[in-house]
Amino acid sequence: MSRVDLVGFAAVEGVWPGIESALASRARPQRLTGTELVVAVPSGAHAARAKLDAEAILDELRVSLGAPAGAPSLLRVVVAAADDGG
């Protein structure tokens, strides 16, 4: 079982607002385990968009994070209830 990377996740959260490829799918980072980033989206349609945009999202993250070793290289999309906070 892989461990959750809290330090790496904090870095992802810090740059996430600038990840334009994630805007259309309304994806929100949920956790980083190894090199797998799990993002939540509000619906199946948004999940389909996030899956289409996965490589672009990961590329933007690598650039924004300075491509550190262990940067996310796999994106898993889950549908989660939308929060009313934004």
N, C-alpha and C positions, 0 to 999 in steps of 0.2 A: 504494500500500500504506500503510495506516495504521500509525502508531507505537504501541507499547505505552506506556501512561501509568503509569509506576511510582509516581509520587507519588499520583495519584488512586487507584491500586490499593491502596496502603498505607492510604489513608483508608477505602476500602471494607472492607479486612480488619479495620481497627480497630473498625468499627461492626457488622460481620457477626454476632457472637454475639448481638446484640440484635434481629436481623431475624427476628421470629417467623414471618413468612409463609414463610420458607425452611426451617423446622424439619421439617415433614412430608415434604418431598421430599429431605431430607438433602443439599441443595445446598451446594456449597463453591465460593467464588470462585476462578477460575483465572487470568484476565487481563482487563485493561481496555484496549480499543483504541478510541480516539476515545470515542464514547458507547455502545459495545457492551460489555457485561459478559458474559463467558463463565463459566458455572458448570458444575461437574461433579456428577453424581449417580451412585449405585451401580447403578441398573438402569433398564430401560425403564419400569417402573411408576412409579419415582420421577421419571423424565423427564416422563412424562405429568402428574404432579402439579405439577412445577415449571413446566411450560408453562401449566397452568391458573392457577397462582398468580403468574405473571410480573408482571402489573400491580401486584398488591399488594406483591410484593417490591420492585419499582422505586419505588413510592410510599413505602414505609418507608425505603428507602435515601435518597431525596431529602430526606425529613424529617430523618433521622439525620445526614445530611451538611450540612444547612442549605441545601439546594437550590443548590449552586454552579453556575456556568456550566460546562457539560461533564459534569454529573452523568450517570450512566448512564441512557439512555432506551430501550435495547434490550437484551433478555436473550436470550442464546443458550445452550441447554442441550445438554450432551454427556454421554454415558454413559461413565464411567471406572471402572476397577477400584477397589473400596473399599480404603482403606488400613486397616491394623489398629490405627492410632493413636488411634481414638476414634470 
